[in-house]
Amino acid sequence: MVSPNELIDIELFDQWVDNLDSATQESFLEFAKKTYSVIEIYLYSRFLGYRGSITGCNAWILTHYKKPDHLRVLLNEIEEIQEDMRKLREDIENLAVKRDAGVARLAAMTKELRGTINQVESYTIVKDRKGLLMAGADQAIRELLAVFKDDPIEGPLQEASMSVWAKMQLNE
């Protein structure tokens, strides 16, 4: 269920998107459609001039685009493996499974569990690093644009900043 405040946030974000020029709007909507990270979408919207909160951006994304939660899938997989290992240990103790076959299966499951845990850690580290890099780049670009506001270099600087943003997106 959506709260009244979320509806206001979604409406504000909708208005912001509607007020973008058509080329920028098309680019933003395509970016939002293809990008899994709410933080990256929020940073891009901030780069394009959105002044609202990440809450409004997140609520808007949830109503317009279904995003897979790969981290949740991996965490659920870890829980399932742990439960399967617990049941297998129980079966070994109750002699429902031969000890040597059970121990071999436990070793394989332990290896699978460790691999999944490593995937979670890698996923989190990469996601955090990219988010931090993009946030830092966003801040640096904003500061540069603020310094050169109303200066003849402002236009070319904005064009260059769009190129930087595009390059960062390609370097995943």
C-alpha positions as CSV (number, residue, x, y, z in Angstrom):
1,M,0.0,0.0,0.0
2,V,1.3,3.5,-0.9
3,S,1.2,6.1,1.8
4,P,-0.1,9.7,1.0
5,N,3.4,11.1,1.3
6,E,4.7,8.6,-1.2
7,L,1.9,9.6,-3.6
8,I,3.1,13.2,-3.2
9,D,6.7,12.2,-3.8
10,I,5.7,10.1,-6.9
11,E,3.7,13.0,-8.3
12,L,6.6,15.4,-7.8
13,F,9.0,13.1,-9.5
14,D,6.4,12.5,-12.3
15,Q,6.2,16.3,-12.8
16,W,9.9,16.6,-12.9
17,V,10.2,13.8,-15.6
18,D,7.3,15.4,-17.6
19,N,9.1,18.8,-17.5
20,L,12.3,17.4,-19.1
21,D,12.9,18.2,-22.7
22,S,11.9,15.2,-24.9
23,A,15.4,14.0,-25.7
24,T,16.5,14.2,-22.1
25,Q,13.3,12.6,-20.9
26,E,13.7,9.7,-23.4
27,S,17.3,9.2,-22.3
28,F,16.3,9.3,-18.6
29,L,13.4,6.9,-19.0
30,E,15.6,4.4,-21.0
31,F,18.3,4.7,-18.3
32,A,15.7,4.1,-15.5
33,K,14.3,1.1,-17.4
34,K,17.7,-0.6,-18.0
35,T,19.5,0.3,-14.7
36,Y,19.0,-2.0,-11.6
37,S,20.4,0.5,-9.1
38,V,18.0,3.0,-7.6
39,I,21.0,5.0,-6.4
40,E,22.3,5.3,-9.9
41,I,18.9,6.4,-11.2
42,Y,18.7,8.9,-8.4
43,L,22.2,10.3,-9.1
44,Y,21.4,10.6,-12.8
45,S,18.1,12.4,-12.0
46,R,20.1,14.8,-9.7
47,F,22.6,15.3,-12.4
48,L,19.7,16.3,-14.7
49,G,18.4,18.8,-12.1
50,Y,16.0,16.8,-9.8
51,R,16.1,18.5,-6.4
52,G,13.8,16.1,-4.5
53,S,14.6,13.2,-2.2
54,I,15.7,9.7,-3.1
55,T,12.5,8.5,-1.4
56,G,10.4,10.1,-4.2
57,C,12.7,8.7,-6.9
58,N,12.6,5.2,-5.3
59,A,8.8,5.3,-5.0
60,W,8.5,6.4,-8.6
61,I,10.8,3.7,-9.8
62,L,8.8,1.0,-7.9
63,T,5.6,2.1,-9.5
64,H,7.0,2.3,-13.1
65,Y,9.7,-0.4,-13.3
66,K,10.0,-3.8,-11.7
67,K,13.6,-4.2,-10.6
68,P,15.1,-7.6,-9.8
69,D,16.6,-7.9,-6.3
70,H,19.7,-10.1,-7.0
71,L,21.0,-9.6,-3.5
72,R,17.8,-10.9,-2.0
73,V,17.9,-14.0,-4.3
74,L,21.5,-14.8,-3.2
75,L,20.6,-14.3,0.5
76,N,17.6,-16.6,0.1
77,E,19.8,-19.1,-1.6
78,I,22.2,-19.0,1.4
79,E,19.3,-19.6,3.8
80,E,18.1,-22.6,1.7
81,I,21.5,-24.1,1.5
82,Q,21.9,-23.8,5.3
83,E,18.5,-25.4,5.9
84,D,19.4,-28.2,3.5
85,M,22.6,-28.8,5.3
86,R,20.8,-28.9,8.7
87,K,18.3,-31.5,7.3
88,L,21.2,-33.5,5.8
89,R,23.0,-33.6,9.2
90,E,19.8,-34.6,10.9
91,D,19.3,-37.4,8.3
92,I,22.9,-38.6,8.9
93,E,22.4,-38.7,12.6
94,N,19.1,-40.6,12.2
95,L,20.9,-43.0,9.8
96,A,18.5,-42.1,7.0
97,V,21.6,-41.3,4.9
98,K,24.8,-43.3,4.8
99,R,27.5,-41.4,6.7
100,D,30.1,-41.4,3.9
101,A,27.6,-40.3,1.3
102,G,26.2,-37.7,3.7
103,V,29.6,-36.3,4.6
104,A,30.5,-36.0,0.9
105,R,27.3,-34.2,0.2
106,L,27.9,-31.9,3.1
107,A,31.3,-31.0,1.8
108,A,29.8,-30.2,-1.6
109,M,27.1,-28.1,0.0
110,T,29.6,-26.2,2.2
111,K,31.6,-25.4,-1.0
112,E,28.4,-24.2,-2.7
113,L,27.5,-22.1,0.4
114,R,30.9,-20.5,0.5
115,G,30.7,-19.7,-3.2
116,T,27.3,-18.0,-2.7
117,I,28.6,-16.0,0.2
118,N,31.5,-14.9,-1.9
119,Q,29.1,-13.8,-4.6
120,V,27.1,-11.7,-2.1
121,E,30.3,-10.1,-0.9
122,S,31.5,-9.3,-4.4
123,Y,28.2,-8.0,-5.5
124,T,28.0,-5.7,-2.5
125,I,31.5,-4.4,-2.9
126,V,31.1,-3.7,-6.6
127,K,27.7,-2.0,-6.0
128,D,29.0,0.1,-3.1
129,R,32.1,1.1,-5.0
130,K,30.2,2.1,-8.1
131,G,27.7,4.0,-6.1
132,L,30.4,5.9,-4.2
133,L,32.3,6.7,-7.5
134,M,29.1,8.0,-9.1
135,A,28.2,10.1,-6.1
136,G,31.7,11.6,-6.0
137,A,31.6,12.3,-9.7
138,D,28.1,13.8,-9.4
139,Q,29.3,16.1,-6.6
140,A,32.4,17.2,-8.5
141,I,30.4,17.9,-11.6
142,R,27.8,19.9,-9.6
143,E,30.6,21.9,-8.0
144,L,32.2,22.7,-11.3
145,L,28.9,23.8,-12.8
146,A,28.2,26.0,-9.8
147,V,31.6,27.6,-10.1
148,F,31.2,28.4,-13.8
149,K,27.5,29.3,-13.6
150,D,26.7,32.2,-16.1
151,D,30.2,31.8,-17.5
152,P,30.7,31.3,-21.3
153,I,32.3,27.9,-20.4
154,E,29.1,26.7,-18.7
155,G,27.6,25.2,-21.9
156,P,30.6,23.2,-23.0
157,L,31.1,22.2,-19.4
158,Q,27.6,20.8,-19.3
159,E,28.2,18.9,-22.5
160,A,31.5,17.5,-21.1
161,S,29.8,16.4,-17.9
162,M,27.2,14.5,-20.0
163,S,30.1,12.8,-21.7
164,V,31.6,11.9,-18.4
165,W,28.3,10.5,-17.1
166,A,27.9,8.4,-20.3
167,K,31.4,7.1,-20.0
168,M,30.9,6.1,-16.4
169,Q,27.8,4.2,-17.4
170,L,29.7,2.3,-20.1
171,N,32.5,1.3,-17.6
172,E,30.5,-1.0,-15.5
